[in-house]
Amino acid sequence: MPTDQVYVSAIQNMVNSCVKDHPRDVIAGPDEHSSQELRRLPGLDRKLVEGIRSLLLQVEDLQLAVATSRWVAKELPLGAEQVMALKACAFLTKKWKESLPENSPNLEKASIMLNRVTAATQQVATQHVLYKYRLAKTPYLSLANQPARLIFMLYKDDSIQKRLVEKAGVFPDIHAAAEEISQIGSRDLGKIRVTLFEEWLHASGGSKQGEEQDSTETLNFNEPQNQEAKEEERSLQRMVYLMQFQAMEKSATFLLNIAYTQSGSKVTYISRVRALRCLLNLVDNQVIQAIANKPVEEIREYMKCLLYLAELEALHVPQTLESFNKSNKAALARGLWRNHNHEWRAVRLVSDLCLDYEIWDPHMWNSILQQLMAFRMLKYLEHVLIRLSAISDLWQVGCLMRAWKTVLLSPFTTACEDQKTACLNVYTLMQRCPLLLDLDVVGFSRQFLQAGLPACALGCLLFLPDDQKRNKHIQTLLASGSSLGILDQMRELDLARTPLSQGAQIVGEVYQYLDMSRQYDTVLGQPHYSSLQAYLVQQDRTSSLVQWLLDNNRLTEAIQLAQQYQQVHGDDSSSVTTKPQSGLQQLQAFLKSQGLSPCVDMLANGENGEDQPMDVDM
């Protein structure tokens, strides 16, 4: 057998020993948005491929060596080993091409093959990078032969938004993946990053993120209310992540240069706002202050002015930073209202001007609130009402009560994704309403009850100022069988770490009702019983409970109640004796201290009776 053929046979045997009768496919993710995984084959490693490469280099017939290396690359599964095999194939193909004379008929064939092998090597190497960084999603794998476009897509991956919300999660390192892919495809990654940043920085969109989004000076990672606002937030989050590839000081300097660009440049006001929002979420205040050589509060004030300039520009009322700072804000607000009150953007702008610059004209605010309701800008209206609740001079504004009712009733009358959370928010908002005593809290209580929130329904009734009316409605609610539902909801909210305000008072009302009506069986055997018992012991209202327990042959629970009472309130009579008492003796002493002598006699008779065993020492 020729020597070259011996090497080729050895190579084939080495490859077949690893890949024959073994699955070579990848492990697919649950959907196209999940990363696939590579299936590892036993015996296939870097050492094996290096051995194959050394044998290939021993083959003197370069064309045979190229054909064998192509076969090896085709047989090996996707992974680092296949990338090594393709690189060896490209090396041998280039060597074969260079060995051919210029008039060789195989020269064109070798050139075509070299181009194909080079392209295949880059594609497989790129795919391997995607698998290595857990980014092997179907849309990305299909772009393995387009490195620049692939990097653009990677920097728009969903994990960028998630990592900014879920700080403890494990997410792919897109920066490292982009670095390797750009090297494989010989692309300028710096240029790609600059292009991406400029795309997001200068993206079209409302500066206030839509009529339903609160104006915030830093990134809001909560879910915005409309598509334009969502895209604006996604772009800002991507900008924050993109700027993390380099030192924070360098990123801060870059962003500050954009924000403080001289007037007359192509950088718009909203682009400067985006740069500052990115800066404030990317870099610590101390670093910003050191680099900018000015207080962070001054930078935030500058950003607020830029926001107003952007909004004024959108309404075709252009101003410079200097003219805006010198302008009379009350006069500016009235002028905007006179000419643009039919536009939701202007209504919001005037409202923000009045809030930020403390313009408390009742007639102006009455008109603003009416327009906010007319445009159904309820999320923003809620923000405005909370701010106005601290301004007592505006509590007499004509439509203030109607505005509050519109916001508070909205979750009950409008379908939304998480209606329960929205209704819970209403309960919190009610307590911030300056006109709470004028609200129909009984009507709101019914709304909460219909929404499946009985604890909030009871909490509403606590707002009633008249004691007699409040107690009457509370008794009616609890008599309807809502006691257990209220306790279950309070426990659920506590476990979710979102307790209701006045929670202790709400639970106390339920416990008092159960005690007065002797409905202890409602919670007996439930997690709430121990809390009920502890409440009654603390309030020194245990007589009815212990009598009920004895009447219902709950001797063990009665002894536990007596022991807990003694731990909380103490028992001077028991401290005189040195002999430890049994559980039954502790119960008898407790009954005597409560003036329940008939129950003591009943216990004594039961202890002497043959049909009632009293082996309950604890």
C-alpha positions as CSV (number, residue, x, y, z in Angstrom):
1,M,0.0,0.0,0.0
2,P,1.4,3.4,-0.9
3,T,2.6,5.5,2.1
4,D,0.0,8.3,1.5
5,Q,-2.8,5.7,1.5
6,V,-1.6,4.3,4.8
7,Y,-1.9,7.8,6.4
8,V,-5.3,8.3,4.8
9,S,-6.6,5.0,6.2
10,A,-5.2,5.8,9.6
11,I,-7.0,9.1,9.6
12,Q,-10.3,7.5,8.5
13,N,-10.0,4.9,11.3
14,M,-9.4,7.6,13.9
15,V,-12.4,9.7,12.8
16,N,-14.7,6.7,12.5
17,S,-13.8,5.5,15.9
18,C,-15.3,8.7,17.4
19,V,-18.2,9.6,15.1
20,K,-19.5,6.2,13.9
21,D,-22.8,5.1,15.6
22,H,-22.9,8.3,17.6
23,P,-25.5,11.1,17.3
24,R,-23.9,14.2,15.7
25,D,-26.7,16.7,15.9
26,V,-27.2,19.6,18.4
27,I,-29.6,19.7,21.3
28,A,-32.4,22.1,20.2
29,G,-33.9,24.7,22.6
30,P,-37.6,24.8,23.3
31,D,-38.1,27.6,20.7
32,E,-36.2,29.9,18.3
33,H,-35.7,32.4,21.2
34,S,-33.7,29.9,23.2
35,S,-30.1,28.9,22.7
36,Q,-29.3,25.4,21.3
37,E,-26.5,23.3,22.8
38,L,-23.8,21.2,21.3
39,R,-23.8,17.4,21.9
40,R,-20.4,16.2,23.0
41,L,-19.0,13.0,21.6
42,P,-16.8,10.7,23.7
43,G,-13.2,10.5,22.6
44,L,-13.5,13.6,20.4
45,D,-11.1,16.3,21.6
46,R,-8.4,18.7,20.6
47,K,-5.6,16.1,21.0
48,L,-7.3,13.8,18.5
49,V,-7.7,16.6,15.9
50,E,-4.0,17.6,16.3
51,G,-3.0,14.0,15.7
52,I,-5.1,13.9,12.5
53,R,-3.6,17.2,11.4
54,S,0.0,15.9,11.9
55,L,-0.8,12.8,9.7
56,L,-2.3,15.0,7.0
57,L,0.9,17.0,6.9
58,Q,2.7,13.8,6.2
59,V,0.7,13.1,3.0
60,E,2.9,14.1,0.0
61,D,0.0,14.2,-2.5
62,L,-1.4,17.7,-1.6
63,Q,-4.6,17.1,-3.6
64,L,-5.2,13.9,-1.7
65,A,-4.4,15.6,1.5
66,V,-7.0,18.4,0.7
67,A,-9.6,15.8,-0.2
68,T,-9.0,13.9,3.0
69,S,-9.1,17.0,5.2
70,R,-12.4,18.0,3.6
71,W,-13.8,14.6,4.4
72,V,-12.6,14.9,8.0
73,A,-14.2,18.3,8.4
74,K,-17.5,17.0,7.0
75,E,-17.6,14.0,9.3
76,L,-16.8,15.8,12.5
77,P,-19.8,17.4,14.3
78,L,-20.1,21.1,14.8
79,G,-17.7,22.4,17.5
80,A,-14.1,23.5,18.2
81,E,-12.8,20.3,16.6
82,Q,-14.6,20.9,13.3
83,V,-13.2,24.5,13.3
84,M,-9.6,23.1,13.7
85,A,-10.2,20.6,10.9
86,L,-11.5,23.3,8.6
87,K,-8.5,25.5,9.4
88,A,-6.2,22.6,8.5
89,C,-8.1,22.1,5.3
90,A,-7.7,25.8,4.4
91,F,-4.0,25.6,5.1
92,L,-3.5,22.5,2.9
93,T,-5.7,24.0,0.1
94,K,-3.6,27.2,0.1
95,K,-0.4,25.1,0.1
96,W,-1.7,23.0,-2.8
97,K,-2.7,26.2,-4.8
98,E,0.8,27.7,-4.2
99,S,2.5,24.5,-5.4
100,L,0.7,24.6,-8.8
101,P,2.3,26.3,-11.7
102,E,0.6,29.2,-13.4
103,N,-0.5,27.1,-16.4
104,S,-1.8,24.2,-14.4
105,P,-5.4,23.2,-15.2
106,N,-6.0,22.6,-11.5
107,L,-5.2,26.2,-10.5
108,E,-8.7,27.5,-11.0
109,K,-10.1,24.5,-9.1
110,A,-7.8,25.1,-6.2
111,S,-8.7,28.8,-6.1
112,I,-12.4,28.1,-6.0
113,M,-11.9,25.4,-3.4
114,L,-9.8,27.8,-1.2
115,N,-12.5,30.4,-1.3
116,R,-15.2,27.9,-0.3
117,V,-13.1,26.4,2.5
118,T,-12.2,29.8,3.8
119,A,-15.9,30.9,3.8
120,A,-16.9,27.6,5.5
121,T,-14.3,28.0,8.1
122,Q,-15.5,31.5,9.0
123,Q,-19.1,30.3,9.1
124,V,-18.5,27.3,11.3
125,A,-16.2,29.3,13.6
126,T,-18.9,31.9,14.0
127,Q,-21.5,29.3,14.8
128,H,-19.2,27.8,17.3
129,V,-18.9,31.2,19.0
130,L,-22.7,31.4,19.2
131,Y,-22.9,28.0,20.9
132,K,-20.0,28.8,23.3
133,Y,-21.8,32.0,24.5
134,R,-25.3,30.4,24.6
135,L,-26.5,32.6,21.7
136,A,-27.2,29.7,19.3
137,K,-30.7,30.8,18.3
138,T,-32.1,30.0,14.9
139,P,-32.1,33.7,13.6
140,Y,-28.5,34.2,14.7
141,L,-27.2,30.9,13.3
142,S,-28.7,31.8,9.9
143,L,-26.5,35.0,9.8
144,A,-23.2,33.2,10.5
145,N,-21.9,34.1,7.1
146,Q,-22.8,37.8,7.6
147,P,-20.7,38.9,10.7
148,A,-21.6,42.6,10.6
149,R,-25.3,42.0,10.4
150,L,-25.0,39.3,13.1
151,I,-23.3,41.6,15.5
152,F,-26.0,44.2,14.9
153,M,-28.6,41.6,15.9
154,L,-26.7,40.4,18.9
155,Y,-26.7,43.8,20.4
156,K,-30.5,43.8,20.2
157,D,-30.8,40.5,22.0
158,D,-33.7,40.1,24.6
159,S,-31.2,39.3,27.3
160,I,-30.0,42.9,27.4
161,Q,-33.3,44.1,28.8
162,K,-33.5,41.1,31.2
163,R,-30.1,41.6,32.7
164,L,-30.9,45.2,33.7
165,V,-34.0,44.0,35.6
166,E,-32.8,40.6,36.9
167,K,-29.5,41.5,38.5
168,A,-28.9,38.0,39.8
169,G,-29.5,36.2,36.5
170,V,-26.9,34.5,34.3
171,F,-26.8,36.0,30.8
172,P,-24.6,35.6,27.7
173,D,-21.6,37.9,27.3
174,I,-22.5,39.6,24.1
175,H,-19.4,41.9,24.1
176,A,-17.1,38.9,24.2
177,A,-19.1,37.1,21.4
178,A,-19.1,40.2,19.2
179,E,-15.3,40.6,19.7
180,E,-14.6,37.0,18.5
181,I,-17.1,37.2,15.6
182,S,-15.6,40.4,14.4
183,Q,-12.1,38.9,14.5
184,I,-13.3,35.8,12.6
185,G,-15.0,37.9,9.9
186,S,-12.3,40.6,9.8
187,R,-14.8,43.4,10.7
188,D,-14.2,46.7,12.5
189,L,-16.1,46.2,15.8
190,G,-15.5,49.7,16.9
191,K,-17.2,51.1,13.8
192,I,-20.1,48.7,14.2
193,R,-20.6,49.8,17.9
194,V,-20.5,53.5,16.9
195,T,-23.1,52.9,14.1
196,L,-25.4,51.1,16.6
197,F,-25.0,53.8,19.2
198,E,-25.8,56.5,16.7
199,E,-28.9,54.6,15.5
200,W,-30.3,54.5,19.0
201,L,-29.2,57.9,20.0
202,H,-30.9,59.6,17.0
203,A,-33.9,57.3,16.8
204,S,-37.2,59.1,16.1
205,G,-39.7,59.0,19.0
206,G,-41.5,61.2,21.5
207,S,-39.2,62.8,24.1
208,K,-41.8,62.1,26.8
209,Q,-42.2,58.5,25.7
210,G,-45.9,58.7,24.9
211,E,-48.8,60.2,26.7
212,E,-49.1,57.4,29.2
213,Q,-45.5,57.4,30.4
214,D,-44.4,59.3,33.5
215,S,-41.5,61.8,32.7
216,T,-38.5,60.4,34.5
217,E,-34.9,61.6,34.5
218,T,-33.5,58.1,34.7
219,L,-34.3,54.8,32.9
220,N,-37.6,53.3,33.9
221,F,-37.3,49.6,33.7
222,N,-41.0,49.1,34.4
223,E,-43.2,48.2,31.4
224,P,-44.2,51.3,29.5
225,Q,-47.8,51.7,28.2
226,N,-47.5,52.0,24.4
227,Q,-45.3,50.7,21.6
228,E,-43.4,53.9,21.1
229,A,-42.5,54.1,24.8
230,K,-41.4,50.4,24.8
231,E,-39.1,51.0,21.9
232,E,-37.7,54.1,23.5
233,E,-36.9,52.2,26.7
234,R,-35.4,49.3,24.7
235,S,-33.1,51.6,22.9
236,L,-31.9,53.3,26.1
237,Q,-31.3,49.9,27.7
238,R,-29.2,48.8,24.7
239,M,-27.2,52.0,24.8
240,V,-26.4,51.4,28.5
241,Y,-25.2,47.9,27.8
242,L,-23.3,48.9,24.7
243,M,-21.3,51.5,26.6
244,Q,-20.2,48.9,29.2
245,F,-17.6,47.4,26.8
246,Q,-15.1,50.0,27.8
247,A,-13.9,51.8,31.0
248,M,-16.7,53.8,32.7
249,E,-14.6,57.0,32.6
250,K,-14.2,56.8,28.9
251,S,-17.9,56.2,28.4
252,A,-18.8,59.0,30.7
253,T,-16.5,61.4,28.8
254,F,-18.0,60.3,25.4
255,L,-21.6,60.8,26.6
256,L,-20.9,64.2,28.3
257,N,-19.4,65.4,25.0
258,I,-22.6,64.5,23.2
259,A,-24.8,66.1,25.8
260,Y,-22.9,69.4,25.9
261,T,-22.4,69.7,22.2
262,Q,-22.4,73.4,21.0
263,S,-25.7,74.7,19.7
264,G,-26.0,74.6,16.0
265,S,-24.8,71.0,15.7
266,K,-26.8,68.1,14.2
267,V,-27.3,66.6,17.7
268,T,-30.9,67.2,18.6
269,Y,-32.2,68.0,22.1
270,I,-33.7,64.6,22.5
271,S,-30.4,62.9,21.5
272,R,-28.7,64.9,24.3
273,V,-31.4,63.8,26.7
274,R,-30.8,60.2,25.8
275,A,-27.1,60.5,26.2
276,L,-27.6,62.0,29.7
277,R,-30.1,59.3,30.7
278,C,-27.6,56.7,29.5
279,L,-24.9,58.4,31.5
280,L,-26.9,58.6,34.8
281,N,-27.7,54.9,34.6
282,L,-24.2,53.8,33.6
283,V,-21.8,55.7,35.8
284,D,-21.8,56.5,39.6
285,N,-22.5,60.0,40.6
286,Q,-19.0,60.5,42.0
287,V,-17.4,59.5,38.7
288,I,-19.7,61.8,36.8
289,Q,-19.0,64.7,39.1
290,A,-15.3,64.2,38.9
291,I,-15.3,64.1,35.0
292,A,-17.8,66.8,34.4
293,N,-16.4,69.0,37.1
294,K,-19.9,70.0,38.1
295,P,-22.6,68.7,40.5
296,V,-24.8,65.9,39.3
297,E,-27.9,68.0,40.4
298,E,-26.8,70.6,37.9
299,I,-26.6,68.0,35.1
300,R,-30.1,66.7,36.0
301,E,-31.4,70.3,35.8
302,Y,-29.7,70.7,32.5
303,M,-31.4,67.5,31.2
304,K,-34.8,68.7,32.4
305,C,-34.3,71.9,30.4
306,L,-33.3,69.8,27.3
307,L,-36.5,67.8,27.7
308,Y,-38.6,71.0,27.7
309,L,-36.7,72.3,24.7
310,A,-37.4,69.0,22.8
311,E,-41.1,69.2,23.6
312,L,-41.3,72.8,22.6
313,E,-39.5,72.0,19.3
314,A,-42.1,69.2,18.7
315,L,-44.8,71.8,19.1
316,H,-43.0,74.1,16.6
317,V,-42.2,76.6,19.4
318,P,-38.4,76.5,19.2
319,Q,-36.3,78.1,21.9
320,T,-32.7,78.2,22.9
321,L,-31.5,77.0,26.3
322,E,-30.7,80.6,27.3
323,S,-34.1,82.0,26.2
324,F,-35.9,79.2,28.0
325,N,-34.0,79.7,31.3
326,K,-34.8,83.5,31.1
327,S,-38.5,83.1,30.2
328,N,-41.4,83.6,32.6
329,K,-42.7,80.0,33.0
330,A,-46.2,81.0,34.0
331,A,-46.5,83.2,30.9
332,L,-45.0,80.4,28.7
333,A,-47.5,77.9,30.1
334,R,-50.5,80.2,29.5
335,G,-49.3,80.9,26.0
336,L,-48.9,77.2,25.2
337,W,-52.4,76.5,26.7
338,R,-54.0,79.2,24.6
339,N,-52.6,78.0,21.3
340,H,-52.1,74.2,21.8
341,N,-54.6,72.9,24.5
342,H,-56.2,70.6,21.8
343,E,-52.9,68.6,21.6
344,W,-52.2,65.9,24.2
345,R,-48.5,66.6,24.0
346,A,-49.1,70.3,24.9
347,V,-51.4,69.4,27.7
348,R,-48.7,67.3,29.3
349,L,-46.1,69.9,28.7
350,V,-48.1,72.6,30.4
351,S,-48.8,70.3,33.2
352,D,-45.1,69.5,33.7
353,L,-44.2,73.2,33.5
354,C,-46.8,74.0,36.3
355,L,-45.6,71.1,38.5
356,D,-41.8,71.7,38.1
357,Y,-42.0,75.5,38.4
358,E,-44.8,75.6,41.1
359,I,-47.5,77.4,39.1
360,W,-50.6,76.8,41.3
361,D,-53.3,78.7,39.3
362,P,-56.6,77.0,40.2
363,H,-58.3,78.0,36.9
364,M,-55.3,76.7,34.9
365,W,-55.3,73.4,36.8
366,N,-59.0,72.9,36.5
367,S,-58.6,73.1,32.7
368,I,-55.6,70.8,32.7
369,L,-57.3,68.1,34.7
370,Q,-60.4,68.3,32.4
371,Q,-58.2,67.8,29.3
372,L,-56.2,65.0,30.8
373,M,-59.5,63.2,31.5
374,A,-60.7,64.0,28.0
375,F,-57.5,62.5,26.4
376,R,-57.8,59.5,28.8
377,M,-54.2,60.0,29.9
378,L,-55.0,58.2,33.2
379,K,-51.5,56.9,34.1
380,Y,-50.1,60.4,33.8
381,L,-53.2,61.9,35.5
382,E,-52.5,59.6,38.5
383,H,-48.9,61.0,38.6
384,V,-50.3,64.6,38.6
385,L,-53.0,64.0,41.3
386,I,-50.3,62.5,43.6
387,R,-48.2,65.7,43.1
388,L,-51.2,68.0,43.6
389,S,-52.3,66.2,46.8
390,A,-49.6,68.1,48.7
391,I,-50.9,71.5,47.5
392,S,-53.8,72.4,49.8
393,D,-54.6,75.6,47.8
394,L,-55.7,73.3,44.9
395,W,-58.0,71.0,46.9
396,Q,-61.0,73.2,46.0
397,V,-60.4,72.9,42.2
398,G,-63.8,72.2,40.7
399,C,-63.0,68.9,38.8
400,L,-60.5,67.5,41.3
401,M,-63.0,65.1,42.8
402,R,-64.1,63.9,39.4
403,A,-60.4,63.4,38.4
404,W,-59.7,61.3,41.4
405,K,-62.8,59.2,40.9
406,T,-61.9,58.6,37.2
407,V,-58.4,57.3,38.2
408,L,-59.6,55.2,41.1
409,L,-62.5,53.6,39.2
410,S,-60.5,52.9,36.0
411,P,-59.1,49.4,37.0
412,F,-62.6,48.2,38.0
413,T,-64.2,49.3,34.8
414,T,-61.4,48.8,32.2
415,A,-59.9,45.4,31.4
416,C,-56.1,45.3,31.9
417,E,-53.4,42.6,32.0
418,D,-52.9,42.5,35.7
419,Q,-56.2,43.8,37.1
420,K,-55.5,42.5,40.6
421,T,-52.3,44.6,40.9
422,A,-54.1,47.6,39.5
423,C,-56.9,47.3,42.1
424,L,-54.4,46.9,44.9
425,N,-52.8,50.1,43.7
426,V,-56.2,51.9,43.9
427,Y,-56.3,51.0,47.7
428,T,-52.9,52.7,48.2
429,L,-54.0,55.7,46.0
430,M,-57.1,56.2,48.0
431,Q,-55.1,57.0,51.1
432,R,-53.2,59.7,49.2
433,C,-56.4,61.4,48.1
434,P,-56.9,64.7,49.9
435,L,-60.7,64.4,49.4
436,L,-60.9,60.9,51.0
437,L,-63.6,61.9,53.4
438,D,-65.8,62.9,50.5
439,L,-65.3,59.7,48.5
440,D,-68.0,57.0,48.5
441,V,-65.8,54.5,50.4
442,V,-68.7,52.1,50.8
443,G,-69.1,52.0,47.0
444,F,-65.4,51.4,46.6
445,S,-65.6,48.6,49.2
446,R,-68.2,46.8,47.0
447,Q,-66.0,47.3,44.0
448,F,-63.1,45.6,45.8
449,L,-65.4,42.8,46.9
450,Q,-66.5,42.1,43.4
451,A,-62.8,42.1,42.2
452,G,-62.0,39.4,44.7
453,L,-60.1,41.6,47.2
454,P,-62.1,41.4,50.4
455,A,-59.2,42.6,52.6
456,C,-59.2,45.9,50.6
457,A,-63.0,46.0,50.9
458,L,-62.7,45.9,54.7
459,G,-59.8,48.4,54.6
460,C,-61.9,50.9,52.7
461,L,-64.6,50.7,55.4
462,L,-62.0,51.7,58.0
463,F,-61.8,55.1,56.3
464,L,-65.4,56.0,57.3
465,P,-65.2,58.8,59.9
466,D,-68.4,57.9,61.7
467,D,-67.8,55.1,64.3
468,Q,-71.4,53.8,64.3
469,K,-71.6,53.7,60.5
470,R,-68.2,52.2,60.2
471,N,-68.9,49.4,62.7
472,K,-72.2,48.6,61.0
473,H,-70.7,48.2,57.5
474,I,-67.8,46.1,58.9
475,Q,-70.2,43.8,60.7
476,T,-72.3,43.4,57.5
477,L,-69.3,42.6,55.5
478,L,-67.9,40.0,57.9
479,A,-71.3,38.5,58.4
480,S,-71.5,37.7,54.7
481,G,-68.8,35.0,55.2
482,S,-65.7,37.0,54.1
483,S,-63.6,36.5,57.2
484,L,-61.6,33.6,56.0
485,G,-61.1,35.2,52.5
486,I,-59.8,38.4,54.2
487,L,-57.3,36.4,56.3
488,D,-56.2,34.3,53.3
489,Q,-55.6,37.5,51.2
490,M,-53.6,39.2,54.0
491,R,-51.4,36.1,54.3
492,E,-50.9,35.9,50.6
493,L,-49.9,39.6,50.4
494,D,-47.5,39.2,53.4
495,L,-45.8,36.1,51.7
496,A,-45.4,38.2,48.5
497,R,-43.9,41.0,50.6
498,T,-46.6,43.4,49.5
499,P,-48.5,44.0,52.8
500,L,-51.5,46.3,52.9
501,S,-51.3,49.5,54.9
502,Q,-53.5,49.2,58.0
503,G,-53.0,45.4,57.7
504,A,-52.9,44.9,61.5
505,Q,-56.1,46.8,61.9
506,I,-57.8,44.8,59.2
507,V,-56.8,41.5,60.7
508,G,-57.8,42.8,64.2
509,E,-61.3,43.6,63.0
510,V,-61.7,40.0,61.7
511,Y,-60.4,38.5,64.9
512,Q,-62.7,40.6,67.0
513,Y,-65.7,39.6,64.9
514,L,-64.8,35.9,65.2
515,D,-64.4,36.2,68.9
516,M,-67.7,38.1,69.4
517,S,-69.6,35.6,67.2
518,R,-67.7,32.6,68.6
519,Q,-67.0,31.4,65.0
520,Y,-63.6,29.9,66.0
521,D,-64.3,26.8,63.9
522,T,-63.8,29.1,60.8
523,V,-60.1,29.2,61.4
524,L,-59.5,26.1,63.6
525,G,-57.1,23.8,61.7
526,Q,-56.1,26.8,59.5
527,P,-52.7,28.6,59.6
528,H,-54.7,31.6,60.9
529,Y,-55.7,29.9,64.2
530,S,-52.3,30.5,65.9
531,S,-52.4,34.2,65.0
532,L,-56.0,34.4,66.3
533,Q,-55.0,32.8,69.6
534,A,-51.9,35.1,69.9
535,Y,-54.1,38.2,69.2
536,L,-56.7,37.2,71.8
537,V,-54.0,36.5,74.4
538,Q,-52.3,39.8,73.7
539,Q,-55.7,41.6,74.1
540,D,-56.5,39.5,77.2
541,R,-59.8,38.3,75.6
542,T,-59.4,34.6,76.0
543,S,-62.5,33.7,78.1
544,S,-64.8,33.0,75.2
545,L,-62.2,31.0,73.3
546,V,-61.3,28.7,76.2
547,Q,-64.9,28.0,77.0
548,W,-65.6,27.2,73.4
549,L,-62.6,24.8,73.2
550,L,-63.8,22.9,76.3
551,D,-67.4,22.8,75.1
552,N,-66.1,21.2,71.9
553,N,-63.7,18.7,73.6
554,R,-60.6,20.6,72.4
555,L,-58.7,20.0,75.6
556,T,-55.2,20.0,74.0
557,E,-55.9,23.4,72.3
558,A,-57.2,24.7,75.6
559,I,-54.0,23.7,77.5
560,Q,-51.9,25.3,74.7
561,L,-54.0,28.5,75.1
562,A,-53.4,28.5,78.9
563,Q,-49.7,28.0,78.5
564,Q,-49.4,30.8,76.0
565,Y,-51.4,33.1,78.2
566,Q,-49.0,32.3,81.1
567,Q,-46.0,33.1,78.9
568,V,-47.4,36.5,77.9
569,H,-49.0,37.7,81.1
570,G,-47.3,35.5,83.8
571,D,-49.0,33.7,86.7
572,D,-48.0,34.8,90.2
573,S,-49.7,31.9,91.8
574,S,-47.7,29.3,90.0
575,S,-44.4,30.9,90.9
576,V,-44.9,30.1,94.6
577,T,-44.8,26.4,94.1
578,T,-41.5,24.7,93.0
579,K,-43.2,21.5,91.8
580,P,-43.7,21.7,88.0
581,Q,-47.3,21.6,86.9
582,S,-48.9,19.4,84.4
583,G,-50.7,20.8,81.4
584,L,-54.1,20.1,83.0
585,Q,-53.0,21.8,86.2
586,Q,-51.9,24.8,84.2
587,L,-55.3,24.9,82.5
588,Q,-57.1,24.7,85.8
589,A,-55.0,27.6,87.3
590,F,-55.7,29.6,84.1
591,L,-59.5,29.0,84.4
592,K,-59.5,30.1,88.0
593,S,-57.6,33.3,87.1
594,Q,-60.2,34.0,84.5
595,G,-63.1,33.5,86.9
596,L,-64.3,30.3,85.1
597,S,-64.8,28.1,88.2
598,P,-67.6,26.0,86.6
599,C,-65.1,25.0,83.9
600,V,-62.6,23.9,86.6
601,D,-65.3,21.7,88.2
602,M,-66.1,20.2,84.8
603,L,-62.4,19.4,84.3
604,A,-62.2,17.8,87.8
605,N,-65.2,15.6,87.1
606,G,-63.8,14.7,83.7
607,E,-60.5,13.7,85.3
608,N,-62.2,11.4,87.8
609,G,-64.5,9.9,85.2
610,E,-63.7,6.6,83.5
611,D,-65.0,7.5,80.0
612,Q,-62.9,10.7,79.7
613,P,-59.1,9.9,79.8
614,M,-57.1,12.9,80.9
615,D,-53.6,11.9,79.9
616,V,-52.7,15.3,78.4
617,D,-49.6,16.3,80.3
618,M,-47.6,18.6,78.2
